[in-house]
Amino acid sequence: LPIEEIKKLIKESIPDASIEIKDLAGDNNHYSAVIKSKVFKNLNKIEQHKLVYKSLKGKMGNELHALSINTLSE
């Protein structure tokens, strides 16, 4: 899954998100993402990560094998 596609999916669910994604292995499969958004403010880390995974609409584990997520509230 291309980085731009991942960003697009996250932005659809979390419009104010600022997103940095690194391709860890150079294989378009293993990424690390830092996502900042105001929507994370009163959520714990698990809830924040669930929001991100939900925005990826089931792509985790299918087209997207590994995405390590770091969420930050602004």
PDB file of N, H, CA, C and O in Angstrom:
ATOM      1  N   LEU A   1       0.851  -1.185   0.000  1.00  0.00           N
ATOM      2  CA  LEU A   1       0.000   0.000   0.000  1.00  0.00           C
ATOM      3  C   LEU A   1       0.894   1.245   0.000  1.00  0.00           C
ATOM      4  O   LEU A   1       1.711   1.412   0.906  1.00  0.00           O
ATOM      5  N   PRO A   2       0.752   2.114  -0.996  1.00  0.00           N
ATOM      6  CA  PRO A   2       1.603   3.310  -1.047  1.00  0.00           C
ATOM      7  C   PRO A   2       1.337   4.262   0.125  1.00  0.00           C
ATOM      8  O   PRO A   2       0.220   4.340   0.636  1.00  0.00           O
ATOM      9  N   ILE A   3       2.373   4.975   0.534  1.00  0.00           N
ATOM     10  H   ILE A   3       3.281   4.912   0.119  1.00  0.00           H
ATOM     11  CA  ILE A   3       2.276   5.934   1.640  1.00  0.00           C
ATOM     12  C   ILE A   3       1.145   6.937   1.409  1.00  0.00           C
ATOM     13  O   ILE A   3       0.393   7.249   2.333  1.00  0.00           O
ATOM     14  N   GLU A   4       1.022   7.440   0.183  1.00  0.00           N
ATOM     15  H   GLU A   4       1.633   7.187  -0.568  1.00  0.00           H
ATOM     16  CA  GLU A   4      -0.020   8.446  -0.093  1.00  0.00           C
ATOM     17  C   GLU A   4      -1.417   7.888   0.153  1.00  0.00           C
ATOM     18  O   GLU A   4      -2.304   8.605   0.617  1.00  0.00           O
ATOM     19  N   GLU A   5      -1.609   6.621  -0.154  1.00  0.00           N
ATOM     20  H   GLU A   5      -0.888   6.039  -0.530  1.00  0.00           H
ATOM     21  CA  GLU A   5      -2.900   5.965   0.061  1.00  0.00           C
ATOM     22  C   GLU A   5      -3.212   5.853   1.558  1.00  0.00           C
ATOM     23  O   GLU A   5      -4.343   6.086   1.984  1.00  0.00           O
ATOM     24  N   ILE A   6      -2.201   5.497   2.341  1.00  0.00           N
ATOM     25  H   ILE A   6      -1.282   5.308   1.995  1.00  0.00           H
ATOM     26  CA  ILE A   6      -2.370   5.402   3.801  1.00  0.00           C
ATOM     27  C   ILE A   6      -2.753   6.773   4.355  1.00  0.00           C
ATOM     28  O   ILE A   6      -3.682   6.895   5.153  1.00  0.00           O
ATOM     29  N   LYS A   7      -2.017   7.810   3.917  1.00  0.00           N
ATOM     30  H   LYS A   7      -1.262   7.711   3.269  1.00  0.00           H
ATOM     31  CA  LYS A   7      -2.305   9.175   4.384  1.00  0.00           C
ATOM     32  C   LYS A   7      -3.721   9.586   4.024  1.00  0.00           C
ATOM     33  O   LYS A   7      -4.427  10.186   4.834  1.00  0.00           O
ATOM     34  N   LYS A   8      -4.134   9.263   2.807  1.00  0.00           N
ATOM     35  H   LYS A   8      -3.561   8.775   2.149  1.00  0.00           H
ATOM     36  CA  LYS A   8      -5.464   9.634   2.330  1.00  0.00           C
ATOM     37  C   LYS A   8      -6.551   8.987   3.201  1.00  0.00           C
ATOM     38  O   LYS A   8      -7.513   9.648   3.592  1.00  0.00           O
ATOM     39  N   LEU A   9      -6.392   7.715   3.495  1.00  0.00           N
ATOM     40  H   LEU A   9      -5.610   7.178   3.177  1.00  0.00           H
ATOM     41  CA  LEU A   9      -7.372   6.998   4.322  1.00  0.00           C
ATOM     42  C   LEU A   9      -7.458   7.600   5.725  1.00  0.00           C
ATOM     43  O   LEU A   9      -8.549   7.784   6.265  1.00  0.00           O
ATOM     44  N   ILE A  10      -6.300   7.902   6.305  1.00  0.00           N
ATOM     45  H   ILE A  10      -5.414   7.753   5.867  1.00  0.00           H
ATOM     46  CA  ILE A  10      -6.299   8.478   7.655  1.00  0.00           C
ATOM     47  C   ILE A  10      -6.946   9.866   7.640  1.00  0.00           C
ATOM     48  O   ILE A  10      -7.734  10.196   8.526  1.00  0.00           O
ATOM     49  N   LYS A  11      -6.613  10.672   6.635  1.00  0.00           N
ATOM     50  H   LYS A  11      -5.973  10.403   5.915  1.00  0.00           H
ATOM     51  CA  LYS A  11      -7.164  12.029   6.516  1.00  0.00           C
ATOM     52  C   LYS A  11      -8.686  12.026   6.351  1.00  0.00           C
ATOM     53  O   LYS A  11      -9.367  12.932   6.832  1.00  0.00           O
ATOM     54  N   GLU A  12      -9.218  11.003   5.668  1.00  0.00           N
ATOM     55  H   GLU A  12      -8.665  10.267   5.278  1.00  0.00           H
ATOM     56  CA  GLU A  12     -10.669  10.924   5.496  1.00  0.00           C
ATOM     57  C   GLU A  12     -11.369  10.794   6.840  1.00  0.00           C
ATOM     58  O   GLU A  12     -12.446  11.356   7.040  1.00  0.00           O
ATOM     59  N   SER A  13     -10.758  10.051   7.766  1.00  0.00           N
ATOM     60  H   SER A  13      -9.883   9.594   7.604  1.00  0.00           H
ATOM     61  CA  SER A  13     -11.349   9.852   9.089  1.00  0.00           C
ATOM     62  C   SER A  13     -10.937  10.930  10.089  1.00  0.00           C
ATOM     63  O   SER A  13     -11.706  11.306  10.973  1.00  0.00           O
ATOM     64  N   ILE A  14      -9.714  11.416   9.930  1.00  0.00           N
ATOM     65  H   ILE A  14      -9.089  11.111   9.211  1.00  0.00           H
ATOM     66  CA  ILE A  14      -9.154  12.383  10.884  1.00  0.00           C
ATOM     67  C   ILE A  14      -8.612  13.577  10.083  1.00  0.00           C
ATOM     68  O   ILE A  14      -7.406  13.695   9.866  1.00  0.00           O
ATOM     69  N   PRO A  15      -9.525  14.458   9.649  1.00  0.00           N
ATOM     70  CA  PRO A  15      -9.137  15.521   8.706  1.00  0.00           C
ATOM     71  C   PRO A  15      -8.016  16.452   9.187  1.00  0.00           C
ATOM     72  O   PRO A  15      -7.251  16.968   8.373  1.00  0.00           O
ATOM     73  N   ASP A  16      -7.917  16.668  10.511  1.00  0.00           N
ATOM     74  H   ASP A  16      -8.540  16.249  11.172  1.00  0.00           H
ATOM     75  CA  ASP A  16      -6.901  17.615  10.977  1.00  0.00           C
ATOM     76  C   ASP A  16      -5.551  16.941  11.240  1.00  0.00           C
ATOM     77  O   ASP A  16      -4.618  17.586  11.718  1.00  0.00           O
ATOM     78  N   ALA A  17      -5.446  15.657  10.930  1.00  0.00           N
ATOM     79  H   ALA A  17      -6.204  15.133  10.541  1.00  0.00           H
ATOM     80  CA  ALA A  17      -4.232  14.909  11.258  1.00  0.00           C
ATOM     81  C   ALA A  17      -3.015  15.418  10.493  1.00  0.00           C
ATOM     82  O   ALA A  17      -3.089  15.705   9.298  1.00  0.00           O
ATOM     83  N   SER A  18      -1.898  15.523  11.202  1.00  0.00           N
ATOM     84  H   SER A  18      -1.838  15.290  12.173  1.00  0.00           H
ATOM     85  CA  SER A  18      -0.630  15.680  10.494  1.00  0.00           C
ATOM     86  C   SER A  18       0.040  14.311  10.583  1.00  0.00           C
ATOM     87  O   SER A  18       0.130  13.716  11.657  1.00  0.00           O
ATOM     88  N   ILE A  19       0.505  13.826   9.440  1.00  0.00           N
ATOM     89  H   ILE A  19       0.431  14.309   8.567  1.00  0.00           H
ATOM     90  CA  ILE A  19       0.933  12.430   9.334  1.00  0.00           C
ATOM     91  C   ILE A  19       2.336  12.352   8.746  1.00  0.00           C
ATOM     92  O   ILE A  19       2.619  12.906   7.684  1.00  0.00           O
ATOM     93  N   GLU A  20       3.200  11.652   9.464  1.00  0.00           N
ATOM     94  H   GLU A  20       2.970  11.202  10.327  1.00  0.00           H
ATOM     95  CA  GLU A  20       4.531  11.346   8.920  1.00  0.00           C
ATOM     96  C   GLU A  20       4.637   9.835   8.830  1.00  0.00           C
ATOM     97  O   GLU A  20       4.420   9.132   9.817  1.00  0.00           O
ATOM     98  N   ILE A  21       4.967   9.337   7.658  1.00  0.00           N
ATOM     99  H   ILE A  21       5.143   9.907   6.856  1.00  0.00           H
ATOM    100  CA  ILE A  21       5.096   7.888   7.499  1.00  0.00           C
ATOM    101  C   ILE A  21       6.463   7.560   6.912  1.00  0.00           C
ATOM    102  O   ILE A  21       6.901   8.174   5.939  1.00  0.00           O
ATOM    103  N   LYS A  22       7.126   6.584   7.519  1.00  0.00           N
ATOM    104  H   LYS A  22       6.770   6.085   8.309  1.00  0.00           H
ATOM    105  CA  LYS A  22       8.412   6.116   6.993  1.00  0.00           C
ATOM    106  C   LYS A  22       8.259   4.678   6.530  1.00  0.00           C
ATOM    107  O   LYS A  22       7.618   3.865   7.197  1.00  0.00           O
ATOM    108  N   ASP A  23       8.845   4.374   5.396  1.00  0.00           N
ATOM    109  H   ASP A  23       9.366   5.034   4.855  1.00  0.00           H
ATOM    110  CA  ASP A  23       8.889   2.998   4.901  1.00  0.00           C
ATOM    111  C   ASP A  23      10.128   2.352   5.515  1.00  0.00           C
ATOM    112  O   ASP A  23      11.253   2.654   5.118  1.00  0.00           O
ATOM    113  N   LEU A  24       9.921   1.474   6.473  1.00  0.00           N
ATOM    114  H   LEU A  24       9.007   1.229   6.796  1.00  0.00           H
ATOM    115  CA  LEU A  24      11.033   0.950   7.268  1.00  0.00           C
ATOM    116  C   LEU A  24      11.940  -0.009   6.499  1.00  0.00           C
ATOM    117  O   LEU A  24      13.152  -0.035   6.711  1.00  0.00           O
ATOM    118  N   ALA A  25      11.343  -0.792   5.609  1.00  0.00           N
ATOM    119  H   ALA A  25      10.358  -0.771   5.436  1.00  0.00           H
ATOM    120  CA  ALA A  25      12.134  -1.831   4.937  1.00  0.00           C
ATOM    121  C   ALA A  25      12.316  -1.558   3.446  1.00  0.00           C
ATOM    122  O   ALA A  25      12.995  -2.316   2.754  1.00  0.00           O
ATOM    123  N   GLY A  26      11.713  -0.477   2.951  1.00  0.00           N
ATOM    124  H   GLY A  26      11.162   0.139   3.514  1.00  0.00           H
ATOM    125  CA  GLY A  26      11.813  -0.173   1.528  1.00  0.00           C
ATOM    126  C   GLY A  26      10.987  -1.126   0.678  1.00  0.00           C
ATOM    127  O   GLY A  26      11.235  -1.267  -0.520  1.00  0.00           O
ATOM    128  N   ASP A  27       9.994  -1.788   1.299  1.00  0.00           N
ATOM    129  H   ASP A  27       9.792  -1.673   2.272  1.00  0.00           H
ATOM    130  CA  ASP A  27       9.237  -2.801   0.563  1.00  0.00           C
ATOM    131  C   ASP A  27       7.743  -2.458   0.422  1.00  0.00           C
ATOM    132  O   ASP A  27       6.941  -3.308   0.033  1.00  0.00           O
ATOM    133  N   ASN A  28       7.380  -1.211   0.740  1.00  0.00           N
ATOM    134  H   ASN A  28       8.032  -0.521   1.055  1.00  0.00           H
ATOM    135  CA  ASN A  28       5.964  -0.794   0.696  1.00  0.00           C
ATOM    136  C   ASN A  28       5.055  -1.675   1.538  1.00  0.00           C
ATOM    137  O   ASN A  28       3.884  -1.853   1.203  1.00  0.00           O
ATOM    138  N   ASN A  29       5.568  -2.217   2.604  1.00  0.00           N
ATOM    139  H   ASN A  29       6.519  -2.073   2.876  1.00  0.00           H
ATOM    140  CA  ASN A  29       4.801  -3.122   3.465  1.00  0.00           C
ATOM    141  C   ASN A  29       4.972  -2.852   4.946  1.00  0.00           C
ATOM    142  O   ASN A  29       4.067  -3.112   5.739  1.00  0.00           O
ATOM    143  N   HIS A  30       6.133  -2.331   5.321  1.00  0.00           N
ATOM    144  H   HIS A  30       6.868  -2.121   4.677  1.00  0.00           H
ATOM    145  CA  HIS A  30       6.447  -2.131   6.741  1.00  0.00           C
ATOM    146  C   HIS A  30       6.702  -0.649   7.000  1.00  0.00           C
ATOM    147  O   HIS A  30       7.710  -0.086   6.575  1.00  0.00           O
ATOM    148  N   TYR A  31       5.760  -0.039   7.709  1.00  0.00           N
ATOM    149  H   TYR A  31       4.940  -0.497   8.055  1.00  0.00           H
ATOM    150  CA  TYR A  31       5.817   1.405   7.912  1.00  0.00           C
ATOM    151  C   TYR A  31       5.819   1.763   9.386  1.00  0.00           C
ATOM    152  O   TYR A  31       5.372   0.997  10.239  1.00  0.00           O
ATOM    153  N   SER A  32       6.331   2.943   9.653  1.00  0.00           N
ATOM    154  H   SER A  32       6.694   3.566   8.960  1.00  0.00           H
ATOM    155  CA  SER A  32       6.083   3.533  10.964  1.00  0.00           C
ATOM    156  C   SER A  32       5.415   4.877  10.706  1.00  0.00           C
ATOM    157  O   SER A  32       5.806   5.621   9.807  1.00  0.00           O
ATOM    158  N   ALA A  33       4.405   5.168  11.508  1.00  0.00           N
ATOM    159  H   ALA A  33       4.087   4.564  12.238  1.00  0.00           H
ATOM    160  CA  ALA A  33       3.631   6.395  11.316  1.00  0.00           C
ATOM    161  C   ALA A  33       3.560   7.190  12.607  1.00  0.00           C
ATOM    162  O   ALA A  33       3.365   6.638  13.689  1.00  0.00           O
ATOM    163  N   VAL A  34       3.724   8.509  12.468  1.00  0.00           N
ATOM    164  H   VAL A  34       3.883   8.958  11.589  1.00  0.00           H
ATOM    165  CA  VAL A  34       3.472   9.422  13.578  1.00  0.00           C
ATOM    166  C   VAL A  34       2.283  10.272  13.156  1.00  0.00           C
ATOM    167  O   VAL A  34       2.327  10.957  12.135  1.00  0.00           O
ATOM    168  N   ILE A  35       1.225  10.222  13.947  1.00  0.00           N
ATOM    169  H   ILE A  35       1.189   9.665  14.777  1.00  0.00           H
ATOM    170  CA  ILE A  35      -0.005  10.916  13.598  1.00  0.00           C
ATOM    171  C   ILE A  35      -0.392  11.843  14.737  1.00  0.00           C
ATOM    172  O   ILE A  35      -0.578  11.409  15.874  1.00  0.00           O
ATOM    173  N   LYS A  36      -0.510  13.129  14.416  1.00  0.00           N
ATOM    174  H   LYS A  36      -0.358  13.482  13.492  1.00  0.00           H
ATOM    175  CA  LYS A  36      -0.909  14.132  15.412  1.00  0.00           C
ATOM    176  C   LYS A  36      -2.288  14.644  15.077  1.00  0.00           C
ATOM    177  O   LYS A  36      -2.580  14.970  13.926  1.00  0.00           O
ATOM    178  N   SER A  37      -3.143  14.714  16.093  1.00  0.00           N
ATOM    179  H   SER A  37      -2.905  14.449  17.028  1.00  0.00           H
ATOM    180  CA  SER A  37      -4.483  15.242  15.866  1.00  0.00           C
ATOM    181  C   SER A  37      -5.119  15.694  17.163  1.00  0.00           C
ATOM    182  O   SER A  37      -4.819  15.163  18.232  1.00  0.00           O
ATOM    183  N   LYS A  38      -6.005  16.684  17.062  1.00  0.00           N
ATOM    184  H   LYS A  38      -6.248  17.115  16.193  1.00  0.00           H
ATOM    185  CA  LYS A  38      -6.758  17.135  18.229  1.00  0.00           C
ATOM    186  C   LYS A  38      -7.752  16.073  18.694  1.00  0.00           C
ATOM    187  O   LYS A  38      -8.104  16.038  19.873  1.00  0.00           O
ATOM    188  N   VAL A  39      -8.210  15.209  17.792  1.00  0.00           N
ATOM    189  H   VAL A  39      -7.924  15.237  16.834  1.00  0.00           H
ATOM    190  CA  VAL A  39      -9.218  14.199  18.183  1.00  0.00           C
ATOM    191  C   VAL A  39      -8.669  13.204  19.215  1.00  0.00           C
ATOM    192  O   VAL A  39      -9.441  12.530  19.896  1.00  0.00           O
ATOM    193  N   PHE A  40      -7.352  13.113  19.332  1.00  0.00           N
ATOM    194  H   PHE A  40      -6.725  13.661  18.779  1.00  0.00           H
ATOM    195  CA  PHE A  40      -6.749  12.182  20.277  1.00  0.00           C
ATOM    196  C   PHE A  40      -6.748  12.710  21.714  1.00  0.00           C
ATOM    197  O   PHE A  40      -6.450  11.976  22.656  1.00  0.00           O
ATOM    198  N   LYS A  41      -7.081  13.981  21.863  1.00  0.00           N
ATOM    199  H   LYS A  41      -7.323  14.577  21.098  1.00  0.00           H
ATOM    200  CA  LYS A  41      -6.856  14.679  23.130  1.00  0.00           C
ATOM    201  C   LYS A  41      -7.355  13.939  24.372  1.00  0.00           C
ATOM    202  O   LYS A  41      -6.587  13.769  25.320  1.00  0.00           O
ATOM    203  N   ASN A  42      -8.600  13.496  24.401  1.00  0.00           N
ATOM    204  H   ASN A  42      -9.224  13.633  23.632  1.00  0.00           H
ATOM    205  CA  ASN A  42      -9.124  12.851  25.611  1.00  0.00           C
ATOM    206  C   ASN A  42      -9.205  11.332  25.509  1.00  0.00           C
ATOM    207  O   ASN A  42      -9.934  10.683  26.260  1.00  0.00           O
ATOM    208  N   LEU A  43      -8.445  10.777  24.568  1.00  0.00           N
ATOM    209  H   LEU A  43      -7.853  11.304  23.958  1.00  0.00           H
ATOM    210  CA  LEU A  43      -8.448   9.327  24.379  1.00  0.00           C
ATOM    211  C   LEU A  43      -7.156   8.720  24.901  1.00  0.00           C
ATOM    212  O   LEU A  43      -6.101   9.351  24.840  1.00  0.00           O
ATOM    213  N   ASN A  44      -7.235   7.494  25.416  1.00  0.00           N
ATOM    214  H   ASN A  44      -8.093   6.981  25.466  1.00  0.00           H
ATOM    215  CA  ASN A  44      -5.990   6.822  25.779  1.00  0.00           C
ATOM    216  C   ASN A  44      -5.338   6.254  24.519  1.00  0.00           C
ATOM    217  O   ASN A  44      -5.932   6.276  23.441  1.00  0.00           O
ATOM    218  N   LYS A  45      -4.128   5.752  24.659  1.00  0.00           N
ATOM    219  H   LYS A  45      -3.645   5.733  25.535  1.00  0.00           H
ATOM    220  CA  LYS A  45      -3.362   5.288  23.487  1.00  0.00           C
ATOM    221  C   LYS A  45      -4.108   4.202  22.708  1.00  0.00           C
ATOM    222  O   LYS A  45      -4.120   4.210  21.477  1.00  0.00           O
ATOM    223  N   ILE A  46      -4.726   3.274  23.428  1.00  0.00           N
ATOM    224  H   ILE A  46      -4.716   3.267  24.428  1.00  0.00           H
ATOM    225  CA  ILE A  46      -5.431   2.180  22.752  1.00  0.00           C
ATOM    226  C   ILE A  46      -6.568   2.743  21.901  1.00  0.00           C
ATOM    227  O   ILE A  46      -6.748   2.338  20.752  1.00  0.00           O
ATOM    228  N   GLU A  47      -7.331   3.670  22.464  1.00  0.00           N
ATOM    229  H   GLU A  47      -7.185   3.998  23.397  1.00  0.00           H
ATOM    230  CA  GLU A  47      -8.445   4.281  21.726  1.00  0.00           C
ATOM    231  C   GLU A  47      -7.926   5.076  20.519  1.00  0.00           C
ATOM    232  O   GLU A  47      -8.532   5.058  19.448  1.00  0.00           O
ATOM    233  N   GLN A  48      -6.807   5.764  20.704  1.00  0.00           N
ATOM    234  H   GLN A  48      -6.314   5.779  21.574  1.00  0.00           H
ATOM    235  CA  GLN A  48      -6.201   6.524  19.604  1.00  0.00           C
ATOM    236  C   GLN A  48      -5.809   5.584  18.470  1.00  0.00           C
ATOM    237  O   GLN A  48      -6.091   5.857  17.304  1.00  0.00           O
ATOM    238  N   HIS A  49      -5.161   4.486  18.816  1.00  0.00           N
ATOM    239  H   HIS A  49      -4.932   4.265  19.764  1.00  0.00           H
ATOM    240  CA  HIS A  49      -4.708   3.529  17.803  1.00  0.00           C
ATOM    241  C   HIS A  49      -5.890   2.872  17.099  1.00  0.00           C
ATOM    242  O   HIS A  49      -5.852   2.632  15.892  1.00  0.00           O
ATOM    243  N   LYS A  50      -6.950   2.582  17.873  1.00  0.00           N
ATOM    244  H   LYS A  50      -6.981   2.777  18.854  1.00  0.00           H
ATOM    245  CA  LYS A  50      -8.152   1.994  17.278  1.00  0.00           C
ATOM    246  C   LYS A  50      -8.740   2.918  16.221  1.00  0.00           C
ATOM    247  O   LYS A  50      -9.167   2.466  15.158  1.00  0.00           O
ATOM    248  N   LEU A  51      -8.761   4.224  16.520  1.00  0.00           N
ATOM    249  H   LEU A  51      -8.414   4.591  17.383  1.00  0.00           H
ATOM    250  CA  LEU A  51      -9.262   5.203  15.545  1.00  0.00           C
ATOM    251  C   LEU A  51      -8.468   5.133  14.250  1.00  0.00           C
ATOM    252  O   LEU A  51      -9.037   5.152  13.159  1.00  0.00           O
ATOM    253  N   VAL A  52      -7.148   5.050  14.379  1.00  0.00           N
ATOM    254  H   VAL A  52      -6.686   5.035  15.266  1.00  0.00           H
ATOM    255  CA  VAL A  52      -6.284   4.995  13.200  1.00  0.00           C
ATOM    256  C   VAL A  52      -6.531   3.699  12.426  1.00  0.00           C
ATOM    257  O   VAL A  52      -6.688   3.723  11.206  1.00  0.00           O
ATOM    258  N   TYR A  53      -6.564   2.569  13.139  1.00  0.00           N
ATOM    259  H   TYR A  53      -6.436   2.550  14.130  1.00  0.00           H
ATOM    260  CA  TYR A  53      -6.798   1.290  12.460  1.00  0.00           C
ATOM    261  C   TYR A  53      -8.147   1.283  11.757  1.00  0.00           C
ATOM    262  O   TYR A  53      -8.281   0.767  10.647  1.00  0.00           O
ATOM    263  N   LYS A  54      -9.150   1.865  12.421  1.00  0.00           N
ATOM    264  H   LYS A  54      -9.041   2.284  13.323  1.00  0.00           H
ATOM    265  CA  LYS A  54     -10.487   1.928  11.834  1.00  0.00           C
ATOM    266  C   LYS A  54     -10.455   2.747  10.539  1.00  0.00           C
ATOM    267  O   LYS A  54     -11.129   2.409   9.567  1.00  0.00           O
ATOM    268  N   SER A  55      -9.677   3.811  10.537  1.00  0.00           N
ATOM    269  H   SER A  55      -9.130   4.086  11.327  1.00  0.00           H
ATOM    270  CA  SER A  55      -9.587   4.663   9.342  1.00  0.00           C
ATOM    271  C   SER A  55      -8.960   3.909   8.167  1.00  0.00           C
ATOM    272  O   SER A  55      -9.180   4.266   7.010  1.00  0.00           O
ATOM    273  N   LEU A  56      -8.184   2.876   8.463  1.00  0.00           N
ATOM    274  H   LEU A  56      -8.005   2.587   9.404  1.00  0.00           H
ATOM    275  CA  LEU A  56      -7.533   2.104   7.400  1.00  0.00           C
ATOM    276  C   LEU A  56      -8.456   1.037   6.810  1.00  0.00           C
ATOM    277  O   LEU A  56      -8.056   0.275   5.930  1.00  0.00           O
ATOM    278  N   LYS A  57      -9.676   0.993   7.299  1.00  0.00           N
ATOM    279  H   LYS A  57     -10.001   1.612   8.014  1.00  0.00           H
ATOM    280  CA  LYS A  57     -10.756   0.198   6.694  1.00  0.00           C
ATOM    281  C   LYS A  57     -10.360  -1.230   6.368  1.00  0.00           C
ATOM    282  O   LYS A  57     -10.564  -1.687   5.243  1.00  0.00           O
ATOM    283  N   GLY A  58      -9.800  -1.935   7.329  1.00  0.00           N
ATOM    284  H   GLY A  58      -9.634  -1.564   8.243  1.00  0.00           H
ATOM    285  CA  GLY A  58      -9.506  -3.351   7.113  1.00  0.00           C
ATOM    286  C   GLY A  58      -8.275  -3.640   6.267  1.00  0.00           C
ATOM    287  O   GLY A  58      -8.016  -4.793   5.922  1.00  0.00           O
ATOM    288  N   LYS A  59      -7.510  -2.599   5.927  1.00  0.00           N
ATOM    289  H   LYS A  59      -7.721  -1.662   6.206  1.00  0.00           H
ATOM    290  CA  LYS A  59      -6.307  -2.831   5.123  1.00  0.00           C
ATOM    291  C   LYS A  59      -5.169  -3.423   5.959  1.00  0.00           C
ATOM    292  O   LYS A  59      -4.256  -4.042   5.414  1.00  0.00           O
ATOM    293  N   MET A  60      -5.224  -3.234   7.282  1.00  0.00           N
ATOM    294  H   MET A  60      -5.966  -2.732   7.725  1.00  0.00           H
ATOM    295  CA  MET A  60      -4.194  -3.809   8.147  1.00  0.00           C
ATOM    296  C   MET A  60      -4.226  -5.322   8.014  1.00  0.00           C
ATOM    297  O   MET A  60      -5.289  -5.936   8.109  1.00  0.00           O
ATOM    298  N   GLY A  61      -3.068  -5.917   7.796  1.00  0.00           N
ATOM    299  H   GLY A  61      -2.205  -5.418   7.719  1.00  0.00           H
ATOM    300  CA  GLY A  61      -3.006  -7.367   7.715  1.00  0.00           C
ATOM    301  C   GLY A  61      -3.323  -7.896   6.324  1.00  0.00           C
ATOM    302  O   GLY A  61      -3.015  -9.048   6.019  1.00  0.00           O
ATOM    303  N   ASN A  62      -3.929  -7.081   5.484  1.00  0.00           N
ATOM    304  H   ASN A  62      -4.180  -6.145   5.732  1.00  0.00           H
ATOM    305  CA  ASN A  62      -4.178  -7.485   4.103  1.00  0.00           C
ATOM    306  C   ASN A  62      -3.132  -6.842   3.210  1.00  0.00           C
ATOM    307  O   ASN A  62      -2.038  -7.379   3.033  1.00  0.00           O
ATOM    308  N   GLU A  63      -3.477  -5.674   2.642  1.00  0.00           N
ATOM    309  H   GLU A  63      -4.365  -5.237   2.786  1.00  0.00           H
ATOM    310  CA  GLU A  63      -2.468  -4.994   1.817  1.00  0.00           C
ATOM    311  C   GLU A  63      -1.348  -4.392   2.660  1.00  0.00           C
ATOM    312  O   GLU A  63      -0.231  -4.181   2.187  1.00  0.00           O
ATOM    313  N   LEU A  64      -1.678  -4.121   3.919  1.00  0.00           N
ATOM    314  H   LEU A  64      -2.586  -4.292   4.303  1.00  0.00           H
ATOM    315  CA  LEU A  64      -0.718  -3.436   4.791  1.00  0.00           C
ATOM    316  C   LEU A  64      -0.315  -4.390   5.897  1.00  0.00           C
ATOM    317  O   LEU A  64      -1.120  -4.703   6.774  1.00  0.00           O
ATOM    318  N   HIS A  65       0.928  -4.857   5.863  1.00  0.00           N
ATOM    319  H   HIS A  65       1.582  -4.603   5.151  1.00  0.00           H
ATOM    320  CA  HIS A  65       1.316  -5.909   6.792  1.00  0.00           C
ATOM    321  C   HIS A  65       1.783  -5.384   8.138  1.00  0.00           C
ATOM    322  O   HIS A  65       1.435  -5.943   9.178  1.00  0.00           O
ATOM    323  N   ALA A  66       2.554  -4.334   8.127  1.00  0.00           N
ATOM    324  H   ALA A  66       2.836  -3.880   7.282  1.00  0.00           H
ATOM    325  CA  ALA A  66       3.089  -3.843   9.391  1.00  0.00           C
ATOM    326  C   ALA A  66       3.097  -2.326   9.405  1.00  0.00           C
ATOM    327  O   ALA A  66       3.727  -1.673   8.573  1.00  0.00           O
ATOM    328  N   LEU A  67       2.378  -1.789  10.375  1.00  0.00           N
ATOM    329  H   LEU A  67       1.866  -2.319  11.051  1.00  0.00           H
ATOM    330  CA  LEU A  67       2.370  -0.339  10.569  1.00  0.00           C
ATOM    331  C   LEU A  67       2.511  -0.091  12.051  1.00  0.00           C
ATOM    332  O   LEU A  67       1.607  -0.402  12.827  1.00  0.00           O
ATOM    333  N   SER A  68       3.631   0.465  12.446  1.00  0.00           N
ATOM    334  H   SER A  68       4.365   0.718  11.815  1.00  0.00           H
ATOM    335  CA  SER A  68       3.768   0.812  13.865  1.00  0.00           C
ATOM    336  C   SER A  68       3.279   2.244  13.998  1.00  0.00           C
ATOM    337  O   SER A  68       3.707   3.132  13.261  1.00  0.00           O
ATOM    338  N   ILE A  69       2.387   2.454  14.937  1.00  0.00           N
ATOM    339  H   ILE A  69       2.039   1.733  15.536  1.00  0.00           H
ATOM    340  CA  ILE A  69       1.712   3.746  15.074  1.00  0.00           C
ATOM    341  C   ILE A  69       2.168   4.450  16.337  1.00  0.00           C
ATOM    342  O   ILE A  69       2.259   3.849  17.408  1.00  0.00           O
ATOM    343  N   ASN A  70       2.452   5.731  16.192  1.00  0.00           N
ATOM    344  H   ASN A  70       2.378   6.219  15.323  1.00  0.00           H
ATOM    345  CA  ASN A  70       2.699   6.590  17.343  1.00  0.00           C
ATOM    346  C   ASN A  70       1.724   7.751  17.222  1.00  0.00           C
ATOM    347  O   ASN A  70       1.809   8.528  16.270  1.00  0.00           O
ATOM    348  N   THR A  71       0.801   7.884  18.164  1.00  0.00           N
ATOM    349  H   THR A  71       0.731   7.254  18.937  1.00  0.00           H
ATOM    350  CA  THR A  71      -0.188   8.968  18.095  1.00  0.00           C
ATOM    351  C   THR A  71       0.145  10.041  19.113  1.00  0.00           C
ATOM    352  O   THR A  71       0.591   9.747  20.222  1.00  0.00           O
ATOM    353  N   LEU A  72      -0.077  11.287  18.723  1.00  0.00           N
ATOM    354  H   LEU A  72      -0.440  11.526  17.822  1.00  0.00           H
ATOM    355  CA  LEU A  72       0.168  12.437  19.597  1.00  0.00           C
ATOM    356  C   LEU A  72      -1.031  13.361  19.525  1.00  0.00           C
ATOM    357  O   LEU A  72      -1.558  13.616  18.442  1.00  0.00           O
ATOM    358  N   SER A  73      -1.472  13.870  20.686  1.00  0.00           N
ATOM    359  H   SER A  73      -1.044  13.663  21.566  1.00  0.00           H
ATOM    360  CA  SER A  73      -2.542  14.860  20.622  1.00  0.00           C
ATOM    361  C   SER A  73      -1.886  16.228  20.561  1.00  0.00           C
ATOM    362  O   SER A  73      -0.848  16.460  21.180  1.00  0.00           O
ATOM    363  N   GLU A  74      -2.496  17.122  19.816  1.00  0.00           N
ATOM    364  H   GLU A  74      -3.340  16.933  19.314  1.00  0.00           H
ATOM    365  CA  GLU A  74      -1.878  18.444  19.639  1.00  0.00           C
ATOM    366  C   GLU A  74      -2.125  19.314  20.839  1.00  0.00           C
ATOM    367  O   GLU A  74      -1.682  20.461  20.872  1.00  0.00           O
TER     368      GLU A  74
END
